[in-house]
Amino acid sequence: MKTLLDEISPDGRTIVGSSALKECCLKNDELVVKAISRAAAAPGITGANIINLIGVEALIYGGDLIEEFGDLMIKTIEEMIKKHSVAV
């Protein structure tokens, strides 16, 4: 599968910043959109485990990826929490 990262971030084989990923998403780069969606599943499942284990009422997510892809990632995180937690 081809990606726009080669054009947007020439050093993409070693370093890729969140702004380059965001630019690819805005240009509907299928591979990057899929990767970001898959990357959001892990914190969602982890959040569900925390809820199940200690019953917290709120989780706080942050960082460059959340700042750049908040809408996409938070939606996936919420879906994973609902799917994998007992008490939501």
Secondary structure, 3 states (H helix, E strand, C coil): CCCCHHHHCCCCCCCCCHHHHHHHHHCCCHHHHHHHHHHHHHHHHHHHHHHHHHCCCCCCCCCHHHHHHHHHHHHHHHHHHHHHCCCC
